[in-house]
Amino acid sequence: MEVPQGNPSEELTAIADRFVQARRQGHSLPDFPGQIPDDLVTAYRVQDIAIAQWPDRVVGWKVGYIAPERRDVSGDERLLGPIFERALQMATGSHPGDSLDFQVFSGGFGAVEAEYVLRLDADAPADKVDWTPEEAAAVASTLYTGMEVASSPLATINLLGPRVVISDFGNNNGLILGEEISDWTSRPESELICETLIDGQQVGSGGATTLPGGLRAAFAFALSRSAKRGRPLKKGDLIATGNATGIHDIRAGQQARIRFAGFNDIVCRAVAATPRETGEANA
């Protein structure tokens, strides 16, 4: 397992401190706060430090795709970022068409991503660190529609690459969970289609087959990388499998609508991030 040993370096801690402070205050950052980590494993060390400082509980993980030219010696094709309990909203508790507000960092990066979200219905084996898509599909789980809030205090986060994305919570600032999609393992993924609109204009379309390797490949990565980090997935964890229509920039005041064929829309409005309550951090 690639579990960090010993005390983290002052440099990595300083990076985590700056990101956590900016997120808590709802502020933007002009530049990456320090030297960009040399590799993805080191970037996950920054993320782990920040998770330990954040006053909330991790309830799941977003999965992001890494372009081939941006991968490192780890061989990872994807990356993970934490989803926190207070940033999780349920679209199913509202009437169809009702809008939910979500926060983006003014002066930073803000985008919406249509997602298919898996919820584990049983613990994954803690000692299994390598997963195939076929093995992942056999893990008891439920599939939902969803929308990831991709937002960071750092406007250039995606331009700077996956080591920076990982360092700042995977560029995640929330998740809206929609309707259950029954019998997902027996459904052809080609039937799972969706589109994203911002202020009434279509900005992207796609579905489960837009994800390289599909839902099962994203799930297998989440299972593998989580176990290698010493954070094996547990019953109830949510996995946002990746952007199904693209990454769509959004500003405070704009409205997004995610249309999932055969299911209710997710309607939501971006608002400017505000300072967060302080409290005891939960690792």
ChimeraX attribute file (.defattr): number of C-alpha atoms within 10 A of each C-alpha:
attribute: neighborCount
match mode: 1-to-1
recipient: residues
	/A:1	12
	/A:2	13
	/A:3	13
	/A:4	14
	/A:5	7
	/A:6	6
	/A:7	7
	/A:8	14
	/A:9	10
	/A:10	9
	/A:11	14
	/A:12	22
	/A:13	17
	/A:14	16
	/A:15	23
	/A:16	26
	/A:17	18
	/A:18	18
	/A:19	25
	/A:20	22
	/A:21	17
	/A:22	17
	/A:23	23
	/A:24	17
	/A:25	17
	/A:26	21
	/A:27	21
	/A:28	19
	/A:29	18
	/A:30	12
	/A:31	11
	/A:32	19
	/A:33	16
	/A:34	12
	/A:35	10
	/A:36	16
	/A:37	19
	/A:38	10
	/A:39	15
	/A:40	22
	/A:41	19
	/A:42	18
	/A:43	23
	/A:44	27
	/A:45	24
	/A:46	28
	/A:47	28
	/A:48	23
	/A:49	20
	/A:50	26
	/A:51	23
	/A:52	15
	/A:53	18
	/A:54	22
	/A:55	20
	/A:56	19
	/A:57	17
	/A:58	19
	/A:59	19
	/A:60	26
	/A:61	26
	/A:62	27
	/A:63	24
	/A:64	23
	/A:65	18
	/A:66	15
	/A:67	11
	/A:68	11
	/A:69	6
	/A:70	11
	/A:71	18
	/A:72	16
	/A:73	8
	/A:74	9
	/A:75	9
	/A:76	15
	/A:77	17
	/A:78	21
	/A:79	23
	/A:80	27
	/A:81	26
	/A:82	25
	/A:83	27
	/A:84	21
	/A:85	14
	/A:86	13
	/A:87	18
	/A:88	18
	/A:89	18
	/A:90	14
	/A:91	25
	/A:92	14
	/A:93	11
	/A:94	12
	/A:95	9
	/A:96	13
	/A:97	13
	/A:98	12
	/A:99	17
	/A:100	17
	/A:101	16
	/A:102	22
	/A:103	21
	/A:104	29
	/A:105	28
	/A:106	21
	/A:107	17
	/A:108	19
	/A:109	21
	/A:110	27
	/A:111	21
	/A:112	30
	/A:113	25
	/A:114	34
	/A:115	31
	/A:116	28
	/A:117	32
	/A:118	26
	/A:119	20
	/A:120	20
	/A:121	15
	/A:122	14
	/A:123	15
	/A:124	18
	/A:125	13
	/A:126	15
	/A:127	11
	/A:128	12
	/A:129	19
	/A:130	13
	/A:131	18
	/A:132	15
	/A:133	17
	/A:134	12
	/A:135	13
	/A:136	21
	/A:137	18
	/A:138	10
	/A:139	17
	/A:140	14
	/A:141	21
	/A:142	18
	/A:143	22
	/A:144	19
	/A:145	26
	/A:146	27
	/A:147	29
	/A:148	28
	/A:149	26
	/A:150	25
	/A:151	28
	/A:152	31
	/A:153	30
	/A:154	27
	/A:155	20
	/A:156	17
	/A:157	23
	/A:158	15
	/A:159	9
	/A:160	13
	/A:161	15
	/A:162	26
	/A:163	25
	/A:164	26
	/A:165	26
	/A:166	27
	/A:167	28
	/A:168	31
	/A:169	29
	/A:170	27
	/A:171	28
	/A:172	26
	/A:173	26
	/A:174	24
	/A:175	30
	/A:176	24
	/A:177	23
	/A:178	25
	/A:179	19
	/A:180	18
	/A:181	18
	/A:182	11
	/A:183	10
	/A:184	17
	/A:185	15
	/A:186	8
	/A:187	11
	/A:188	10
	/A:189	16
	/A:190	12
	/A:191	12
	/A:192	20
	/A:193	19
	/A:194	23
	/A:195	21
	/A:196	28
	/A:197	18
	/A:198	21
	/A:199	13
	/A:200	11
	/A:201	10
	/A:202	13
	/A:203	16
	/A:204	18
	/A:205	18
	/A:206	19
	/A:207	23
	/A:208	25
	/A:209	16
	/A:210	19
	/A:211	21
	/A:212	15
	/A:213	11
	/A:214	18
	/A:215	25
	/A:216	22
	/A:217	22
	/A:218	26
	/A:219	25
	/A:220	21
	/A:221	24
	/A:222	27
	/A:223	27
	/A:224	19
	/A:225	22
	/A:226	19
	/A:227	23
	/A:228	18
	/A:229	17
	/A:230	15
	/A:231	14
	/A:232	19
	/A:233	24
	/A:234	18
	/A:235	13
	/A:236	16
	/A:237	18
	/A:238	26
	/A:239	28
	/A:240	32
	/A:241	30
	/A:242	29
	/A:243	24
	/A:244	26
	/A:245	23
	/A:246	21
	/A:247	19
	/A:248	18
	/A:249	14
	/A:250	22
	/A:251	21
	/A:252	17
	/A:253	12
	/A:254	13
	/A:255	19
	/A:256	28
	/A:257	23
	/A:258	26
	/A:259	19
	/A:260	24
	/A:261	13
	/A:262	11
	/A:263	14
	/A:264	17
	/A:265	23
	/A:266	28
	/A:267	22
	/A:268	22
	/A:269	20
	/A:270	22
	/A:271	18
	/A:272	17
	/A:273	21
	/A:274	15
	/A:275	12
	/A:276	12
	/A:277	8
	/A:278	11
	/A:279	10
	/A:280	10
	/A:281	13
	/A:282	12
	/A:283	14
